[in-house]
Amino acid sequence: MPYIKEGKRLAMDQVVRAMFDAGVEENGDLNYILYKFAKYHVEAGYGNYKNFLGELNEAAEEIRRRLLVPYEDEKITENGDI
């Protein structure tokens, strides 16, 4: 996960807050934003696009690990394992 230095977090958190305030949703809006970011701000080239996709994949894995797994574990405890 991109654990960034403390000094940079405030600026990044402001971007996240601005996205929330703008009504960005996960149903297409986020996809649009990430595509446009890649198109206009990731330097063209296979390696750069590959690295950008790697960042997206790692973010997805961190969401899975820190948000979904605890929920799944809770449900296993509640309902029993399969």
Residue pairs with C-beta under 8 A, 6 or more apart in sequence:
1 58
1 59
1 62
2 55
2 58
2 59
4 12
19 33
23 29
24 30
24 33
34 56
38 49
38 52
42 48
42 49
42 52
